[in-house]
């Protein structure tokens, strides 16, 4: 079952910690967004393999609800 990690709020992508093919554990930080000058980490909801990364470091003006990472 695929787990889609969506952006919870609008903001800028500060750092992407994973790439396609990486194995992650539940709770691992996938990426960190900059929201109103604050760093907001997003974590893996489950263990698995990253099958898609749809965001890049430096992306600006991202909207909430975008599927940033897919884990299977």
Contact map, one row per residue, 1 for C-alpha under 8 A:
111000000000000000000000000000000000000000000000000000000000000000000001
111100000000000000000000000000000000000000000000000000000000000000000111
111110000000000000000000000000000000000000001100000000000000000000000111
011111000000000000000000000000000000000000000000000000000000000000111110
001111100000000000000000000000000000000000011000000000000000000000111110
000111110000000000000000000000000000000000000000000000000000000111111000
000011111100000000000000000000000000000000000000000000000000001111110000
000001111100000000000000000000000000000000000000000000000000000110000000
000000111110000000000000000000000010000000000000000000000000001110000000
000000111111000000000000000000000010000000000000000000000000111100000000
000000001111100000000000000000001111000000000000000000000001111100000000
000000000111110000000000000000001110000000000000000000000111110000000000
000000000011111100000000000000111100000000000000000000111111010000000000
000000000001111100000000000000111100001000000000000000001110000000000000
000000000000111110000000000000111000000000000000000000011100000000000000
000000000000111111100000000001110000000000000000000000111000000000000000
000000000000001111100000000011110000000000000000000000000000000000000000
000000000000000111110100000001100000000000000000010010000000000000000000
000000000000000111111100000000000000000000000000010110000000000000000000
000000000000000001111100000000000000000000000000111110000000000000000000
000000000000000000111110000000000000000000000000111000000000000000000000
000000000000000001111111000000000000000000000000110000000000000000000000
000000000000000000001111100000000000000000000011110000000000000000000000
000000000000000000000111110100000000000000010111110000000000000000000000
000000000000000000000011111100000000000000010111000000000000000000000000
000000000000000000000001111100000000000000111110000000000000000000000000
000000000000000000000000111110000000000000111100000000000000000000000000
000000000000000000000001111111000000000000110000000000000000000000000000
000000000000000010000000001111110000000011110000000000000000000000000000
000000000000000111000000000111110000000011110000000000000000000000001000
000000000000111111000000000011111000000011100000000000000000000000000000
000000000000111110000000000011111100001111000000000000000000000000000000
000000000011111000000000000000111110001111000000000000000000000000000000
000000000011110000000000000000011111111100000000000000000000000000000000
000000001111000000000000000000001111111100000000000000000000000000000000
000000000010000000000000000000000111110000000000000000000000000000000000
000000000000000000000000000000000111111000000000000000000000000000000000
000000000000000000000000000000000111111100000000000000000000000000000000
000000000000010000000000000000011110111110000000000000000000000000000000
000000000000000000000000000000011110011111000000000000000000000000000000
000000000000000000000000000011111000001111100000000000000000000000000000
000000000000000000000000000011111000000111110000000000000000000000000000
000000000000000000000000011111100000000011111000000000000000000000000000
000010000000000000000001111111000000000001111110000000000000000000000000
001010000000000000000000011000000000000000111110000000000000000000000000
001000000000000000000001111000000000000000011111000000000000000000000010
000000000000000000000011110000000000000000011111100000000000000000000010
000000000000000000000011100000000000000000000111110000000000000000000011
000000000000000000011111000000000000000000000011111000000000000000000011
000000000000000001111111000000000000000000000001111110000000000000001111
000000000000000000011000000000000000000000000000111110000000000000001111
000000000000000000110000000000000000000000000000011111000000000000001110
000000000000000001110000000000000000000000000000011111110000000000011100
000000000000000000000000000000000000000000000000000111110000000000111000
000000000000100100000000000000000000000000000000000011111010000000011000
000000000000101100000000000000000000000000000000000011111110000000000000
000000000000111100000000000000000000000000000000000000111110000000000000
000000000001111000000000000000000000000000000000000000011111000000000000
000000000001110000000000000000000000000000000000000000111111110000000000
000000000011100000000000000000000000000000000000000000000111110000000000
000000000111000000000000000000000000000000000000000000000011111000000000
000000000111100000000000000000000000000000000000000000000011111101000000
000000101110000000000000000000000000000000000000000000000000111111000000
000001111110000000000000000000000000000000000000000000000000011111000000
000001111000000000000000000000000000000000000000000000000000001111100000
000001100000000000000000000000000000000000000000000000000000011111110000
000111100000000000000000000000000000000000000000000001000000000011111100
000111100000000000000000000000000000000000000000000011100000000001111100
000111000000000000000000000001000000000000000000011111100000000000111110
011110000000000000000000000000000000000000000000011110000000000000111111
011110000000000000000000000000000000000000000111111100000000000000001111
111000000000000000000000000000000000000000000001111000000000000000000111
